[in-house]
């Protein structure tokens, strides 16, 4: 059947002499793979930049649920970024966000609220004055969509965050926890909005620690979570 949908390009892989296989997180069918022919020809009607990683695209595809790879009939840009392609920091953050989505979302099913959150996040990054909080806030706000999130809130009586148990606790556990200062910032980010980060200031000294803690959290709560290639580059960007 012909399906019209929107999607975020997670990965593109060369196929044959002139084609690409695109891994796309779509609005209507979740995670899907599509082949697009002729895009690598010198006179291709579709630019390779259109299907670059982190691009949002409008698609018309020949879709069958029982096929691993379907074919694209029509494709065009859904959003034109104004700053991400031209800003080294934003570009690095966008790759980190894409890689996190690619390594955590595998379902081939519709999830409108999750797609809308991801789309809103990339558009907010593109429009933001500063990008340094996005690598912290995006994985934290993504957690509930993946089925896990801290079971309680920070308080002065429970000032430590236990990463393994996903709880704020009164006393520090033996391993993997956040000190009270970082726990309070973590709680603040949990209750923030990705489109309005102007009032949140986090010292540079805390950013790397919070990023590492967020990835530790994913390692313990996402089955078979693979290391992110963009992590080390991003740590330098956040320095």
Number of C-alpha atoms within 10 A of each C-alpha: 8 11 15 16 15 22 25 27 23 26 20 19 11 13 14 11 11 14 17 21 20 26 21 26 29 25 21 17 20 19 21 23 21 19 21 21 19 17 21 19 14 9 9 12 10 17 15 13 10 18 24 16 19 24 22 26 22 17 19 17 20 16 20 13 12 7 9 10 17 19 17 20 16 13 18 15 16 15 12 14 17 11 15 22 15 10 13 12 18 24 18 20 27 25 18 23 21 22 20 25 18 18 15 17 15 12 12 15 15 15 15 14 11 17 20 11 15 20 16 14 21 26 17 17 23 21 14 18 12 13 22 21 20 22 25 20 23 22 20 23 20 20 19 12 14 13 9 14 17 18 9 13 18 21 15 10 10 17 21 24 29 23 22 16 16 17 18 26 20 16 13 17 15 7 9 15 24 22 13 19 11 20 22 20 17 21 18 14 19 20 12 15 12 19 14 10 18 11 6 11 10 12 7 11 10 14 19 19 13 20 21 14 19 19 19 15 23 23 16 14 19 16 9 11 14 12 13 13 12 17 20 9 13 19 15 10 16 18 11
